[in-house]
Amino acid sequence: MSQKRQIVHVYRWQNEMVMVFDQNGKQIPKYQGEYSQVKDKILKDASPDTKFFNFQGRSHPSYVNKEDW
C-alpha cells in the first residue's frame, strides 16, 4: 500500500513559478506552476507542518509563514 503524498516544502521563485516537494523529496507536479494558478490549491491542501520558502529578490530561499507566502 502506498503512502499518501504530503506537501512538505513549497518554493516560490522570483519568476512566480512554484515547486512543491513531498515527504520523500519528490516533486508533486499537480501543485506546480505559476503562483497565481496554484496558490489556493496548495494552501488548501498543505498541512500545518508544510514549510514555505520564497526566493523573492534573494539568491537563497528564505522561510516565510503560510499566511505571508
ZISUL-V55470 format. One record per residue. N is the residue number from 1. RES is the residue in three letters. SS is DSSP state (H for helix, E for strand, C for the rest). BURIAL is I if it has 9 or more other C-alpha atoms within 8 Angstrom, else O. D_FIRST is the distance of its C-alpha to the first C-alpha in whole Angstrom. Layout:
# ZISUL-V55470
N_RES_SS_BURIAL_D_FIRST + N_RES_SS_BURIAL_D_FIRST
This chain:
# ZISUL-V55470
1_MET_C_O_0 + 2_SER_C_O_4 + 3_GLN_C_O_7 + 4_LYS_C_O_9 + 5_ARG_C_O_12 + 6_GLN_C_O_15 + 7_ILE_C_I_19 + 8_VAL_C_I_20 + 9_HIS_E_I_24 + 10_VAL_E_I_26 + 11_TYR_E_I_29 + 12_ARG_E_I_32 + 13_TRP_C_I_34 + 14_GLN_C_I_38 + 15_ASN_C_O_38 + 16_GLU_C_O_35 + 17_MET_E_I_32 + 18_VAL_E_I_29 + 19_MET_E_I_26 + 20_VAL_E_I_23 + 21_PHE_E_I_20 + 22_ASP_C_I_17 + 23_GLN_C_I_16 + 24_ASN_C_O_16 + 25_GLY_C_O_19 + 26_LYS_C_O_18 + 27_GLN_E_O_20 + 28_ILE_C_I_19 + 29_PRO_H_O_21 + 30_LYS_H_O_21 + 31_TYR_H_I_23 + 32_GLN_C_I_25 + 33_GLY_E_I_29 + 34_GLU_E_I_32 + 35_TYR_H_I_32 + 36_SER_H_O_34 + 37_GLN_H_O_31 + 38_VAL_H_I_28 + 39_LYS_H_O_30 + 40_ASP_H_O_29 + 41_LYS_H_O_25 + 42_ILE_H_I_25 + 43_LEU_H_O_27 + 44_LYS_H_O_25 + 45_ASP_H_O_21 + 46_ALA_C_I_22 + 47_SER_C_O_22 + 48_PRO_C_O_25 + 49_ASP_C_O_23 + 50_THR_C_I_23 + 51_LYS_E_I_26 + 52_PHE_E_I_29 + 53_PHE_E_I_31 + 54_ASN_E_I_34 + 55_PHE_C_I_36 + 56_GLN_C_O_39 + 57_GLY_C_O_42 + 58_ARG_C_O_41 + 59_SER_C_O_40 + 60_HIS_C_O_37 + 61_PRO_C_I_34 + 62_SER_E_O_35 + 63_TYR_E_O_33 + 64_VAL_E_I_34 + 65_ASN_C_O_33 + 66_LYS_C_O_31 + 67_GLU_C_O_34 + 68_ASP_C_O_36 + 69_TRP_C_O_33
